Amino acid sequence: MRIGGRLRLLAAVVSLVVLVGCGGSRAPHHRQMLTPQAALRETLQQAKAAHADESQIAILSKDEVTYADYESAMNRYFDCLRSSGYTVQIHGTKKEHGVTVLDYSLMSPPGQQVPSDLDSDPTWSCLTKYASFVDGYWSLYSPVAYAFEQRREKALAPALRSCLRDHQVDVPADASFVEMIALDGHLSMRTKFSCMMAIGYQDWQG
């Protein structure tokens, strides 16, 4: 099972849309992507609420999360998987949306049955306990990720606005990129067409 860019794209888009909220709310604090420091505070609270391992809490309690912090969290995740019989192969590092991440693959133990629920699935439980919050912050909200997203937003906002209007979506003149992502989510649910995919959001590398 390879962990690929599509999962990170989905996570990124969902995270951005969640900031806007439901029902078309356009409160000012919902209009933009969270800054790295604001995201770090929120991620810490989420990790505590999920009873994540103290190693994740310690990392997220710092003023800054580094690549070394991310790598150490991921290695604890890998060790947890290995203790459950999984084979973990590290292929090096790669760039995903401007951020350096580990390139790895997992192989489940021979003859393993499909887990009946997430809590009994080591790929989920180990990740949640040891790495998911650090991984998510590093990949989506760290200063490097934030700077990349700002560049991507500036480059793709005109195309996204134009695509939405071409598909009869009412886009306010002052709509932010995050708000337009939410509008595209509604469009996609109605029509199965996504402007985000059409404008190459996933493939843009700056």
Backbone as CSV, one residue per row, in Angstrom:
resi,resn,N_x,N_y,N_z,CA_x,CA_y,CA_z,C_x,C_y,C_z
1,MET,0.852,-1.191,0.000,0.000,0.000,0.000,0.887,1.241,0.000
2,ARG,0.873,1.990,-1.042,1.665,3.198,-1.120,0.830,4.377,-0.652
3,ILE,1.456,5.265,0.090,0.787,6.478,0.526,1.128,7.563,-0.473
4,GLY,0.146,8.010,-1.237,0.428,8.899,-2.350,-0.093,10.299,-2.154
5,GLY,0.169,11.118,-3.194,-0.208,12.513,-3.142,-1.698,12.758,-3.134
6,ARG,-2.480,11.838,-3.681,-3.930,12.061,-3.737,-4.532,12.148,-2.339
7,LEU,-4.023,11.322,-1.405,-4.535,11.396,-0.047,-4.195,12.738,0.576
8,ARG,-2.994,13.239,0.323,-2.619,14.541,0.869,-3.433,15.649,0.225
9,LEU,-3.720,15.536,-1.061,-4.560,16.555,-1.710,-5.927,16.571,-1.066
10,LEU,-6.516,15.393,-0.871,-7.840,15.336,-0.258,-7.801,15.960,1.128
11,ALA,-6.785,15.626,1.898,-6.680,16.181,3.247,-6.536,17.690,3.206
12,ALA,-5.747,18.179,2.260,-5.537,19.621,2.169,-6.819,20.346,1.810
13,VAL,-7.536,19.827,0.817,-8.769,20.481,0.387,-9.814,20.434,1.492
14,VAL,-9.952,19.270,2.152,-10.919,19.158,3.246,-10.568,20.125,4.359
15,SER,-9.284,20.221,4.699,-8.868,21.120,5.774,-9.196,22.560,5.444
16,LEU,-8.967,22.964,4.212,-9.257,24.334,3.823,-10.750,24.606,3.843
17,VAL,-11.543,23.650,3.367,-12.993,23.849,3.320,-13.573,23.900,4.725
18,VAL,-13.055,23.084,5.630,-13.568,23.085,6.997,-13.424,24.466,7.627
19,LEU,-12.363,25.201,7.248,-12.164,26.527,7.816,-13.285,27.476,7.431
20,VAL,-13.939,27.238,6.308,-15.011,28.116,5.861,-16.294,27.830,6.620
21,GLY,-16.527,26.549,6.932,-17.729,26.188,7.674,-18.886,25.904,6.743
22,CYS,-20.010,25.598,7.330,-21.186,25.215,6.561,-22.150,26.382,6.406
23,GLY,-23.074,26.218,5.483,-24.144,27.188,5.328,-23.732,28.481,4.692
24,GLY,-22.544,28.506,4.067,-22.130,29.708,3.353,-21.645,30.825,4.249
25,SER,-21.312,30.528,5.516,-20.834,31.569,6.414,-19.566,32.210,5.867
26,ARG,-19.496,33.541,5.999,-18.314,34.232,5.486,-17.734,35.124,6.575
27,ALA,-17.722,34.635,7.813,-17.115,35.399,8.893,-15.651,35.647,8.578
28,PRO,-15.105,36.824,8.913,-13.735,37.164,8.525,-12.695,36.142,8.949
29,HIS,-12.823,35.541,10.146,-11.798,34.607,10.588,-11.902,33.274,9.873
30,HIS,-12.888,33.097,9.018,-13.027,31.865,8.243,-12.597,32.048,6.793
31,ARG,-12.141,33.240,6.457,-11.960,33.527,5.044,-10.597,33.122,4.499
32,GLN,-9.628,32.865,5.358,-8.295,32.559,4.887,-7.772,31.293,5.550
33,MET,-6.757,30.718,4.927,-6.080,29.568,5.505,-5.429,29.984,6.823
34,LEU,-5.448,29.093,7.800,-4.816,29.381,9.080,-3.324,29.651,8.907
35,THR,-2.803,30.591,9.678,-1.363,30.824,9.700,-0.686,29.646,10.390
36,PRO,0.623,29.454,10.180,1.310,28.340,10.830,1.149,28.324,12.348
37,GLN,1.253,29.477,13.001,1.148,29.504,14.459,-0.266,29.185,14.931
38,ALA,-1.267,29.734,14.248,-2.659,29.444,14.615,-2.963,27.967,14.385
39,ALA,-2.475,27.427,13.284,-2.696,26.007,12.987,-2.000,25.117,14.009
40,LEU,-0.823,25.542,14.468,-0.096,24.748,15.453,-0.881,24.675,16.755
41,ARG,-1.468,25.784,17.163,-2.274,25.784,18.392,-3.489,24.869,18.248
42,GLU,-4.160,24.954,17.110,-5.345,24.118,16.894,-4.978,22.634,16.797
43,THR,-3.868,22.346,16.132,-3.443,20.950,15.991,-3.091,20.366,17.346
44,LEU,-2.457,21.155,18.202,-2.135,20.688,19.553,-3.408,20.333,20.317
45,GLN,-4.408,21.177,20.227,-5.663,20.895,20.921,-6.327,19.631,20.384
46,GLN,-6.273,19.447,19.069,-6.855,18.241,18.469,-6.112,16.991,18.915
47,ALA,-4.787,17.087,18.995,-3.986,15.940,19.427,-4.302,15.573,20.872
48,LYS,-4.445,16.577,21.727,-4.791,16.309,23.122,-6.172,15.665,23.227
49,ALA,-7.116,16.183,22.455,-8.480,15.645,22.498,-8.521,14.196,22.025
50,ALA,-7.627,13.844,21.107,-7.589,12.474,20.573,-6.704,11.551,21.415
51,HIS,-6.151,12.082,22.512,-5.289,11.292,23.401,-4.085,10.732,22.644
52,ALA,-3.499,11.589,21.815,-2.299,11.193,21.089,-1.149,10.959,22.070
53,ASP,-0.157,10.211,21.621,1.005,9.922,22.454,1.700,11.215,22.889
54,GLU,2.316,11.158,24.067,2.988,12.352,24.597,4.091,12.850,23.669
55,SER,4.644,11.960,22.852,5.691,12.394,21.925,5.136,13.394,20.911
56,GLN,3.901,13.167,20.454,3.277,14.134,19.542,2.939,15.432,20.276
57,ILE,2.424,15.317,21.493,2.069,16.502,22.269,3.306,17.370,22.493
58,ALA,4.425,16.729,22.808,5.660,17.478,23.063,6.113,18.241,21.822
59,ILE,6.036,17.596,20.676,6.448,18.261,19.432,5.539,19.448,19.128
60,LEU,4.238,19.250,19.264,3.280,20.297,18.922,3.228,21.411,19.959
61,SER,3.830,21.189,21.119,3.880,22.219,22.155,5.037,23.184,21.938
62,LYS,5.900,22.874,20.996,7.036,23.748,20.703,6.592,24.949,19.869
63,ASP,7.471,25.924,19.774,7.170,27.102,18.955,7.273,26.797,17.467
64,GLU,8.015,25.754,17.126,8.244,25.425,15.714,8.378,23.922,15.560
65,VAL,7.782,23.385,14.495,7.911,21.967,14.161,8.879,21.857,12.985
66,THR,9.918,21.058,13.148,10.946,20.915,12.123,10.787,19.596,11.367
67,TYR,11.557,19.466,10.285,11.550,18.202,9.554,12.003,17.068,10.465
68,ALA,12.986,17.323,11.326,13.471,16.288,12.243,12.345,15.831,13.178
69,ASP,11.495,16.759,13.617,10.342,16.397,14.454,9.382,15.508,13.682
70,TYR,9.090,15.925,12.449,8.194,15.127,11.592,8.760,13.730,11.382
71,GLU,10.055,13.641,11.068,10.675,12.346,10.797,10.656,11.460,12.041
72,SER,10.905,12.032,13.209,10.901,11.229,14.434,9.502,10.691,14.724
73,ALA,8.469,11.510,14.496,7.096,11.047,14.693,6.763,9.920,13.727
74,MET,7.161,10.068,12.482,6.887,9.026,11.496,7.626,7.740,11.829
75,ASN,8.848,7.857,12.345,9.595,6.651,12.707,8.934,5.912,13.866
76,ARG,8.323,6.648,14.807,7.576,5.975,15.877,6.345,5.258,15.307
77,TYR,5.726,5.882,14.323,4.606,5.235,13.627,5.067,3.953,12.942
78,PHE,6.194,4.011,12.262,6.710,2.829,11.571,7.060,1.725,12.579
79,ASP,7.668,2.100,13.703,8.019,1.095,14.718,6.763,0.416,15.259
80,CYS,5.704,1.194,15.438,4.433,0.634,15.906,3.883,-0.366,14.892
81,LEU,3.955,-0.018,13.624,3.481,-0.930,12.582,4.310,-2.204,12.545
82,ARG,5.622,-2.060,12.652,6.494,-3.248,12.618,6.181,-4.176,13.785
83,SER,5.850,-3.604,14.938,5.512,-4.442,16.091,4.204,-5.200,15.870
84,SER,3.409,-4.744,14.888,2.154,-5.428,14.539,2.328,-6.334,13.330
85,GLY,3.559,-6.517,12.882,3.838,-7.453,11.803,3.927,-6.847,10.417
86,TYR,3.797,-5.533,10.311,3.866,-4.885,9.006,5.312,-4.737,8.549
87,THR,5.488,-4.750,7.234,6.778,-4.428,6.637,6.719,-2.979,6.159
88,VAL,7.693,-2.202,6.573,7.755,-0.791,6.193,9.009,-0.576,5.367
89,GLN,8.853,-0.033,4.188,9.998,0.285,3.329,10.075,1.787,3.137
90,ILE,11.232,2.347,3.445,11.481,3.777,3.252,12.250,3.942,1.951
91,HIS,11.699,4.703,1.032,12.330,4.875,-0.278,13.107,6.186,-0.383
92,GLY,13.175,6.910,0.701,13.855,8.206,0.687,12.858,9.307,0.985
93,THR,13.095,10.467,0.408,12.180,11.593,0.589,11.699,12.078,-0.767
94,LYS,10.640,12.869,-0.739,10.110,13.465,-1.956,9.435,14.777,-1.597
95,LYS,9.190,15.579,-2.599,8.481,16.831,-2.417,7.004,16.627,-2.736
96,GLU,6.151,17.007,-1.826,4.714,16.997,-2.078,4.174,18.377,-1.761
97,HIS,3.747,19.074,-2.791,3.185,20.413,-2.626,4.138,21.314,-1.850
98,GLY,5.414,21.255,-2.247,6.419,22.141,-1.691,7.066,21.670,-0.414
99,VAL,6.599,20.575,0.160,7.082,20.114,1.467,7.835,18.793,1.303
100,THR,8.975,18.663,1.979,9.723,17.412,1.966,9.070,16.423,2.922
101,VAL,8.681,15.268,2.386,8.056,14.216,3.196,8.730,12.888,2.895
102,LEU,8.531,11.930,3.772,9.078,10.599,3.557,8.278,9.872,2.488
103,ASP,8.992,9.169,1.641,8.379,8.326,0.611,8.478,6.888,1.107
104,TYR,7.349,6.279,1.408,7.381,4.950,2.012,6.226,4.094,1.512
105,SER,6.351,2.801,1.747,5.285,1.869,1.418,5.136,0.878,2.563
106,LEU,3.936,0.344,2.700,3.618,-0.601,3.767,3.123,-1.914,3.167
107,MET,3.481,-3.000,3.820,2.960,-4.311,3.428,2.403,-4.984,4.673
108,SER,1.142,-5.391,4.604,0.501,-6.009,5.765,1.027,-7.427,5.973
109,PRO,0.876,-7.955,7.189,1.338,-9.324,7.470,0.627,-10.335,6.577
110,PRO,1.304,-11.399,6.167,0.679,-12.425,5.322,-0.576,-13.007,5.968
111,GLY,-1.634,-13.080,5.179,-2.861,-13.682,5.658,-3.689,-12.820,6.591
112,GLN,-3.301,-11.575,6.767,-4.066,-10.710,7.673,-5.469,-10.442,7.129
113,GLN,-6.454,-10.561,7.983,-7.823,-10.258,7.599,-8.037,-8.745,7.607
114,VAL,-8.977,-8.299,6.801,-9.296,-6.872,6.772,-9.870,-6.470,8.129
115,PRO,-9.293,-5.459,8.789,-9.796,-5.053,10.105,-11.270,-4.684,10.045
116,SER,-11.995,-5.027,11.108,-13.433,-4.779,11.142,-13.760,-3.312,11.400
117,ASP,-12.832,-2.587,12.001,-13.047,-1.163,12.250,-11.694,-0.465,12.337
118,LEU,-11.718,0.854,12.341,-10.476,1.618,12.336,-9.631,1.361,13.574
119,ASP,-10.285,1.237,14.717,-9.537,1.068,15.959,-8.715,-0.211,15.974
120,SER,-9.136,-1.205,15.215,-8.390,-2.464,15.166,-7.433,-2.522,13.976
121,ASP,-7.325,-1.418,13.245,-6.427,-1.340,12.088,-5.153,-0.625,12.510
122,PRO,-4.020,-1.327,12.589,-2.782,-0.691,13.029,-2.354,0.495,12.157
123,THR,-2.681,0.451,10.873,-2.273,1.579,10.024,-2.978,2.860,10.456
124,TRP,-4.140,2.720,11.086,-4.868,3.889,11.602,-4.492,4.186,13.051
125,SER,-4.553,3.160,13.897,-4.316,3.387,15.324,-2.886,3.825,15.601
126,CYS,-1.917,3.221,14.921,-0.521,3.628,15.115,-0.283,5.045,14.613
127,LEU,-0.893,5.355,13.467,-0.729,6.700,12.910,-1.333,7.749,13.834
128,THR,-2.556,7.496,14.306,-3.220,8.462,15.178,-2.432,8.668,16.465
129,LYS,-1.938,7.587,17.028,-1.230,7.683,18.303,0.110,8.395,18.183
130,TYR,0.865,8.086,17.135,2.252,8.535,17.092,2.582,9.624,16.071
131,ALA,1.765,9.804,15.027,2.254,10.679,13.961,1.232,11.551,13.261
132,SER,-0.046,11.224,13.279,-0.980,11.885,12.358,-1.046,13.398,12.534
133,PHE,-0.999,13.878,13.763,-1.144,15.319,13.988,0.130,16.067,13.599
134,VAL,1.274,15.489,13.908,2.540,16.090,13.490,2.665,16.039,11.970
135,ASP,2.334,14.883,11.397,2.384,14.724,9.940,1.462,15.722,9.254
136,GLY,0.231,15.829,9.762,-0.727,16.748,9.158,-0.280,18.186,9.241
137,TYR,0.248,18.576,10.408,0.714,19.957,10.551,1.887,20.216,9.615
138,TRP,2.873,19.323,9.628,4.063,19.520,8.801,3.692,19.602,7.316
139,SER,2.812,18.725,6.878,2.480,18.634,5.456,1.573,19.758,4.969
140,LEU,0.712,20.279,5.855,-0.313,21.217,5.413,-0.161,22.633,5.951
141,TYR,0.438,22.779,7.136,0.405,24.088,7.784,1.757,24.623,8.243
142,SER,2.832,23.868,8.086,4.139,24.367,8.476,4.466,25.613,7.643
143,PRO,5.412,26.447,8.084,5.749,27.637,7.296,6.071,27.346,5.827
144,VAL,6.748,26.228,5.565,7.071,25.874,4.181,5.792,25.566,3.408
145,ALA,4.897,24.785,4.025,3.626,24.447,3.376,2.766,25.686,3.181
146,TYR,2.762,26.556,4.169,1.956,27.785,4.101,2.448,28.684,2.970
147,ALA,3.776,28.845,2.858,4.334,29.684,1.794,4.009,29.108,0.422
148,PHE,4.090,27.781,0.292,3.758,27.144,-0.981,2.296,27.380,-1.326
149,GLU,1.421,27.223,-0.319,-0.008,27.393,-0.575,-0.332,28.834,-0.959
150,GLN,0.371,29.794,-0.381,0.160,31.185,-0.745,0.544,31.436,-2.203
151,ARG,1.658,30.830,-2.641,2.073,30.969,-4.042,1.070,30.298,-4.972
152,ARG,0.611,29.117,-4.585,-0.355,28.393,-5.415,-1.674,29.155,-5.496
153,GLU,-2.100,29.707,-4.372,-3.340,30.482,-4.344,-3.261,31.673,-5.297
154,LYS,-2.147,32.395,-5.227,-1.983,33.564,-6.090,-1.997,33.176,-7.564
155,ALA,-1.370,32.037,-7.871,-1.273,31.603,-9.264,-2.598,31.080,-9.808
156,LEU,-3.377,30.389,-8.970,-4.553,29.680,-9.472,-5.883,30.362,-9.177
157,ALA,-5.894,31.375,-8.324,-7.159,32.032,-7.971,-7.918,32.558,-9.183
158,PRO,-7.255,33.251,-10.124,-8.012,33.740,-11.292,-8.663,32.615,-12.090
159,ALA,-7.937,31.521,-12.300,-8.484,30.401,-13.065,-9.638,29.742,-12.320
160,LEU,-9.527,29.629,-10.997,-10.599,29.020,-10.216,-11.855,29.885,-10.257
161,ARG,-11.685,31.187,-10.114,-12.823,32.104,-10.172,-13.522,32.021,-11.527
162,SER,-12.720,32.005,-12.590,-13.273,31.946,-13.937,-14.010,30.634,-14.177
163,CYS,-13.435,29.532,-13.733,-14.063,28.222,-13.919,-15.396,28.151,-13.180
164,LEU,-15.415,28.637,-11.958,-16.660,28.606,-11.185,-17.750,29.423,-11.873
165,ARG,-17.397,30.596,-12.347,-18.387,31.446,-13.012,-18.836,30.826,-14.323
166,ASP,-17.919,30.146,-15.022,-18.299,29.457,-16.259,-19.319,28.360,-15.990
167,HIS,-19.346,27.857,-14.757,-20.291,26.794,-14.387,-21.435,27.352,-13.540
168,GLN,-21.731,28.628,-13.775,-22.893,29.294,-13.178,-22.883,29.323,-11.648
169,VAL,-21.689,29.410,-11.077,-21.573,29.559,-9.630,-21.453,31.050,-9.324
170,ASP,-22.253,31.525,-8.384,-22.206,32.933,-7.979,-21.000,33.139,-7.062
171,VAL,-19.966,33.787,-7.591,-18.735,34.007,-6.834,-18.646,35.486,-6.458
172,PRO,-18.741,35.830,-5.169,-18.610,37.232,-4.760,-17.281,37.817,-5.230
173,ALA,-17.286,39.091,-5.545,-16.081,39.738,-6.062,-14.918,39.651,-5.085
174,ASP,-15.217,39.629,-3.784,-14.153,39.603,-2.790,-13.939,38.214,-2.188
175,ALA,-14.456,37.185,-2.848,-14.306,35.826,-2.312,-12.839,35.435,-2.237
176,SER,-12.440,34.865,-1.110,-11.074,34.396,-0.953,-10.919,33.038,-1.640
177,PHE,-9.668,32.601,-1.757,-9.404,31.312,-2.373,-10.059,30.187,-1.564
178,VAL,-9.973,30.274,-0.241,-10.582,29.260,0.623,-12.087,29.202,0.396
179,GLU,-12.719,30.351,0.283,-14.160,30.382,0.032,-14.504,29.802,-1.333
180,MET,-13.658,30.061,-2.323,-13.917,29.498,-3.648,-13.756,27.980,-3.650
181,ILE,-12.847,27.465,-2.822,-12.714,26.016,-2.683,-14.021,25.427,-2.153
182,ALA,-14.603,26.114,-1.173,-15.880,25.644,-0.626,-16.972,25.677,-1.685
183,LEU,-17.000,26.730,-2.484,-17.990,26.816,-3.561,-17.784,25.684,-4.566
184,ASP,-16.519,25.375,-4.843,-16.237,24.278,-5.768,-16.688,22.942,-5.180
185,GLY,-16.585,22.807,-3.854,-17.070,21.587,-3.216,-18.557,21.403,-3.435
186,HIS,-19.324,22.490,-3.312,-20.757,22.421,-3.564,-21.036,22.089,-5.033
187,LEU,-20.268,22.708,-5.938,-20.419,22.424,-7.367,-20.159,20.951,-7.656
188,SER,-19.104,20.426,-7.065,-18.730,19.034,-7.296,-19.814,18.082,-6.791
189,MET,-20.402,18.403,-5.643,-21.478,17.544,-5.117,-22.702,17.558,-6.016
190,ARG,-22.951,18.704,-6.645,-24.134,18.806,-7.512,-23.918,18.184,-8.880
191,THR,-22.724,18.374,-9.427,-22.498,18.040,-10.834,-21.428,16.992,-11.083
192,LYS,-20.675,16.612,-10.057,-19.540,15.688,-10.191,-18.376,16.312,-10.953
193,PHE,-18.442,17.619,-11.209,-17.342,18.319,-11.875,-16.633,19.181,-10.838
194,SER,-15.295,19.154,-10.863,-14.510,19.937,-9.916,-13.602,20.919,-10.641
195,CYS,-13.802,22.198,-10.360,-12.899,23.208,-10.926,-11.494,23.059,-10.363
196,MET,-11.381,22.624,-9.119,-10.056,22.438,-8.528,-9.244,21.427,-9.331
197,MET,-9.885,20.359,-9.752,-9.195,19.380,-10.585,-8.933,19.940,-11.972
198,ALA,-9.908,20.674,-12.508,-9.793,21.198,-13.868,-8.652,22.199,-14.012
199,ILE,-8.382,22.980,-12.971,-7.326,24.005,-13.062,-5.958,23.450,-12.674
200,GLY,-5.891,22.167,-12.318,-4.599,21.555,-12.023,-4.065,21.843,-10.636
201,TYR,-4.954,22.021,-9.661,-4.518,22.318,-8.290,-3.544,21.264,-7.758
202,GLN,-3.891,20.014,-7.978,-3.069,18.923,-7.436,-1.675,18.900,-8.055
203,ASP,-1.579,19.210,-9.341,-0.306,19.050,-10.060,0.564,20.301,-10.033
204,TRP,0.024,21.417,-9.551,0.807,22.659,-9.559,1.994,22.536,-8.610
205,GLN,3.175,22.847,-9.129,4.396,22.724,-8.324,5.182,24.033,-8.235
206,GLY,4.599,25.090,-8.716,5.253,26.399,-8.569,6.407,26.619,-9.509
